[in-house]
Amino acid sequence: MLRGHPILAPIQHYFDQLDPEKSEIADGHWREYTGPEIQELLVRMGYSIHRHYYFGKAETLESLTFRNRITRRIYHCFPTLKENQTALAIREHRTDHIFRIPNTVHEKLDTL
């Protein structure tokens, strides 16, 4: 994860869940995303990435304590360790993926 690689199921497994011909169940509950995973999800859903960045609380603190200086230095060297990330994306086209909604989620809505 430190290198930006996922340690859990790849993004493809989440798309496989949408295919009624496959019986894929990927981790049940979602987890933290790596930067490349966020980008893959958005691109596969029809978006183009305009900007993607990481940010952390330490960047907003005015106090220059030793701890904050060390934290800022580590984050400068390893930005993917920051606790937040933002992806600004523009929808280029609608996705062809069909989302099937189970009855346990909604009684009448079958697909999106």
N, C-alpha and C positions, 0 to 999 in steps of 0.2 A: 504494500500500500504506500510505503514511503516513496517509491519510484513512480507512483501514479498508476499502478496496475491493480486491478481488482483482486480481492482475495476470495470473493464469493462467486455466485453464478454469473456467467457473462450476459451481456445485454441481450444476445440472441435468444436466450432462454425465456426472457420476458415476452419477446415477440412470438416465440413458439406457443406460448399460452393462448394466443389469439387464434391459432389455427385449430379448427375443429377436428382435423385429421390427426392431431398430435395430442398426447395426454400429458404434456409437460406441466409440471407445477414447480415454479422457481422460487424457492426459499419461503414462500408463504407471505412474509412481510418484507417490505423494502428496507433498505439500509442506506448508509452514506454512499454517495457517488464519488467516483474519481472524476477529474476534469475531462479525460477522454470519454468516459461513460456518458456524462452530461451531453457532450458534443455529439456522440453517436446517437443517443436517444432523440435529440432535437433534429438532427439531420434526417434520420430515418422517418421522422414524423412530418417532414416537409418544410423544415426551417433552415435558414442559413445563419451561421453564427456571425454576428456583427462584432461582438466583443465578449471575452471571457476573462474573469479575473478572480483572485482570491483576496480576502481581507480578514483582518482580525482585530480584536478589541485592543491589543497592545498598540496598534497604530494610532488609536484615538486618544490614548492617555498622554497628558501633558507632562506628567511626572517622569523625570529621567533618572529613576532609581537604577541601581546596578542591575536588578532583576529585569526591569523593562528594557534596558539597553541590550542585555543578553538576548532577551526574547525577540526584540526587533532584529538583531543580527541573525539569529537562527531563521526567523521568518524571511529575511532578505535572501538568505542562501537557499532555503527550502520553502518557497511560498505555498506549496501544496499542503503543508502542515497547518496552515491557518484554519480557523474553525468555520469559516464561511467562504462560499464562492457564489458568484453571480454570472449568469450567462445572458447576454442580450442577444436575442435572436429575432429574425424577421421571417414570418411565414411566407414561403414562396408558392406553395401549393397545398391542397388538402391531401391528407394521407389516404392510401387505399386500404389501410388496416381497418378491419372491422372489430370493434370491441364488443364481446358478448357479455351480457350482464346476467349473472346467476339469479335465480328466483329468491335466494336468500338475501340478495341486495335490494332487488326491486321486483315486485310481483308482476308488473305489466310491461316494463321496459326490457326488451330483449337485446337490442344492439344499439351501438352508437356509431 
